[in-house]
Structures are given as structure tokens and as C-alpha cells.
Amino acid sequence: MQKLLSHQNTRTEELHLYLPKFKMEATFELSDMLQQLEMKDAFSSQKANFAGIISEKNNQNRLYISKVIHKAFIDVNEEG
């Protein structure tokens, strides 16, 4: 399988590709999915532990995740 997927079995070839102009955007709210993947503590103001990225002195209000949003977009136009 590794040999089949290696670059040794590929070749470079020039081609002309015509695409219509388009824009597309997608937004996903991932909080529920991440909690189902056992990241529940990170979303809890009582249980979240981010000691590796914030000092205890600055963590008086407890750092935790409230929402995770993933946003992606593509814009194909005359320039590419």
C-alpha cells in the first residue's frame, strides 16, 4: 500500500481546468461532539484544568471552554 501511495508512481502533467466562480462557507458548532468524545471536564467551570497554559495566580475565574466553532470557506474566482 505504501508503494502505491508514494510519489514514485506519479507523474506531472499540465492541464487546463475550467471551474465556475463560487463561494462556499460552512460553520460547525463542535462543543457537543467534543464532550461526547470525553472532553467533558474542559467544558466545566468547576473541573477544567488548564494549568499547563495559565498560572494558578491568573486562574481565579477558572479557565474553561464554553463553545468550539469551526468555520471554513472557499472562494474560487478568476485568480484562483
N, C-alpha and C positions, 0 to 999 in steps of 0.2 A: 504494500500500500504506500509506504514511504517513497519508493521509487516512482510509482505512478504520479504522485503529487509533487515530485521535485521539479525544479525549473529546468532540469536537463532535458525533459521531454516536451518543452515548449519552444515555440518559435515566434519571432517578431514579424508582424505583417501590418502594413499600412492599410487603412480602410477609411471610407467616408461614411459617417453615421449621421443621419438626419433625425432630429427629435423636435417635437413641438415645444414651444416655450411653456413652462409650467412652474407653479409654486405649490408646495405641499408642506403642511405643518401638522405635527401631532404632539399632543400633550398627554402624559400619563401620570396619574397620582399613584405612587408606589408604596405608600405607608402601610396599607392593609396587607399587601403581598409580602413586604419585608417582615412584618410581625408574624405572619404565618410561617415564615422561614426561620422562626425562633429568634428574632431580633426584638422581642417584646420589651426587654429591660431598657434598651436605648430610647424608647418612646415614653418611658415612665419618669416623671419628675422626681419620684422617690428612689427608683432603682438604678437609673442611668449612671454609669461610671466612665467618665472621660478623663480620668486623672492623668492619662498619658499625653493629653493635649492641652490641659488647662491646670493651673496650680490650684491647690485646695483653698488658698487665700482668695483667689478670684472666683471660686465656685460657690459663693454664698447663696446665690439664687438657683443653684443646681442646673447645670447644662444638660439638656436633653433634646431629642429630635421631636418636633411637633408635626412636620409634614415633609415628605420627599416627593418632589416633582421632577420628572424627566421631560424635557422638551427638545424636539428635533425638527429641523426644517431642511428643505432642499429648494433651491431656486435655479432652474435651468433657463438660461437666456442666450442671446446672441453671442455672448462672450464665453460661455461655457458653463 
